[in-house]
Amino acid sequence: MPAVEVAALGAARKLLGFSRSQVLVENATVADLLRELKTLDGSTLYDHLVCDGRLRGDFAVVIDGLSLKPEALGTRLQGGEQVVAMAILRHLHGG
């Protein structure tokens, strides 16, 4: 069965309790992968990163160096990809 390499950075690492792991995938989407990743509080990474079927704006999922669009959770994984989940910081402009 094919596998993907998952890296969790920042807040995603704190949620999952690991920074790197291999996950077996069989005809899986990114959403399926996020549902497979159990967090320390007993839920899944999907529960924390997805709202109304879209990736939340304060998180990013990067697949082989390309940022996933918020509505692209149905993207199929073939195996061999490197998937990175991370919180993103927004710059605050002030004066």
Contacts in CASP RR format, 6 or more apart in sequence:
PFRMAT RR
TARGET T0000
AUTHOR 0000-0000-0000
METHOD contacts of the structure
MODEL  1
MPAVEVAALGAARKLLGFSRSQVLVENATVADLLRELKTLDGSTLYDHLV
CDGRLRGDFAVVIDGLSLKPEALGTRLQGGEQVVAMAILRHLHGG
1 24 0 8 1.000
1 25 0 8 1.000
1 26 0 8 1.000
2 24 0 8 1.000
2 25 0 8 1.000
2 26 0 8 1.000
2 77 0 8 1.000
2 78 0 8 1.000
2 79 0 8 1.000
2 80 0 8 1.000
3 22 0 8 1.000
3 23 0 8 1.000
3 24 0 8 1.000
3 25 0 8 1.000
3 79 0 8 1.000
3 80 0 8 1.000
4 22 0 8 1.000
4 23 0 8 1.000
4 25 0 8 1.000
4 33 0 8 1.000
4 77 0 8 1.000
4 79 0 8 1.000
4 80 0 8 1.000
4 81 0 8 1.000
4 82 0 8 1.000
4 83 0 8 1.000
5 20 0 8 1.000
5 21 0 8 1.000
5 22 0 8 1.000
5 80 0 8 1.000
5 81 0 8 1.000
5 82 0 8 1.000
5 83 0 8 1.000
6 20 0 8 1.000
6 21 0 8 1.000
6 22 0 8 1.000
6 23 0 8 1.000
6 33 0 8 1.000
6 37 0 8 1.000
6 83 0 8 1.000
6 84 0 8 1.000
6 85 0 8 1.000
7 19 0 8 1.000
7 20 0 8 1.000
7 82 0 8 1.000
7 83 0 8 1.000
7 84 0 8 1.000
7 85 0 8 1.000
8 15 0 8 1.000
8 16 0 8 1.000
8 17 0 8 1.000
8 18 0 8 1.000
8 19 0 8 1.000
8 20 0 8 1.000
8 21 0 8 1.000
8 84 0 8 1.000
8 85 0 8 1.000
8 86 0 8 1.000
9 19 0 8 1.000
9 84 0 8 1.000
9 85 0 8 1.000
9 86 0 8 1.000
9 87 0 8 1.000
10 86 0 8 1.000
10 87 0 8 1.000
11 59 0 8 1.000
11 86 0 8 1.000
11 87 0 8 1.000
12 45 0 8 1.000
12 49 0 8 1.000
12 59 0 8 1.000
12 85 0 8 1.000
12 86 0 8 1.000
12 87 0 8 1.000
13 19 0 8 1.000
15 39 0 8 1.000
15 40 0 8 1.000
15 41 0 8 1.000
15 45 0 8 1.000
15 48 0 8 1.000
16 37 0 8 1.000
16 38 0 8 1.000
16 39 0 8 1.000
16 40 0 8 1.000
16 45 0 8 1.000
16 85 0 8 1.000
17 39 0 8 1.000
17 40 0 8 1.000
23 33 0 8 1.000
23 36 0 8 1.000
23 37 0 8 1.000
25 32 0 8 1.000
25 33 0 8 1.000
25 77 0 8 1.000
25 79 0 8 1.000
27 76 0 8 1.000
28 36 0 8 1.000
28 76 0 8 1.000
28 77 0 8 1.000
29 73 0 8 1.000
29 74 0 8 1.000
29 75 0 8 1.000
29 76 0 8 1.000
29 77 0 8 1.000
30 61 0 8 1.000
30 63 0 8 1.000
30 68 0 8 1.000
30 72 0 8 1.000
30 73 0 8 1.000
30 74 0 8 1.000
30 75 0 8 1.000
30 77 0 8 1.000
30 83 0 8 1.000
31 46 0 8 1.000
31 50 0 8 1.000
31 53 0 8 1.000
31 73 0 8 1.000
31 74 0 8 1.000
32 77 0 8 1.000
33 77 0 8 1.000
33 83 0 8 1.000
34 44 0 8 1.000
34 45 0 8 1.000
34 46 0 8 1.000
34 49 0 8 1.000
34 50 0 8 1.000
34 61 0 8 1.000
34 73 0 8 1.000
34 85 0 8 1.000
35 44 0 8 1.000
35 45 0 8 1.000
35 46 0 8 1.000
36 44 0 8 1.000
37 44 0 8 1.000
37 45 0 8 1.000
37 46 0 8 1.000
37 85 0 8 1.000
38 44 0 8 1.000
38 45 0 8 1.000
39 45 0 8 1.000
39 47 0 8 1.000
39 48 0 8 1.000
45 85 0 8 1.000
48 59 0 8 1.000
49 55 0 8 1.000
49 56 0 8 1.000
49 59 0 8 1.000
49 61 0 8 1.000
49 85 0 8 1.000
50 56 0 8 1.000
50 73 0 8 1.000
53 71 0 8 1.000
53 73 0 8 1.000
54 70 0 8 1.000
54 71 0 8 1.000
54 73 0 8 1.000
55 61 0 8 1.000
55 68 0 8 1.000
55 69 0 8 1.000
55 70 0 8 1.000
55 71 0 8 1.000
55 72 0 8 1.000
55 73 0 8 1.000
56 70 0 8 1.000
57 70 0 8 1.000
57 88 0 8 1.000
58 87 0 8 1.000
58 88 0 8 1.000
58 90 0 8 1.000
59 85 0 8 1.000
59 86 0 8 1.000
59 87 0 8 1.000
59 88 0 8 1.000
60 67 0 8 1.000
60 68 0 8 1.000
60 84 0 8 1.000
60 85 0 8 1.000
60 86 0 8 1.000
60 87 0 8 1.000
60 88 0 8 1.000
61 67 0 8 1.000
61 68 0 8 1.000
61 83 0 8 1.000
61 84 0 8 1.000
61 85 0 8 1.000
62 68 0 8 1.000
62 83 0 8 1.000
62 84 0 8 1.000
62 86 0 8 1.000
63 75 0 8 1.000
63 77 0 8 1.000
63 81 0 8 1.000
63 82 0 8 1.000
63 83 0 8 1.000
63 84 0 8 1.000
64 81 0 8 1.000
64 82 0 8 1.000
65 82 0 8 1.000
65 84 0 8 1.000
68 75 0 8 1.000
77 83 0 8 1.000
END
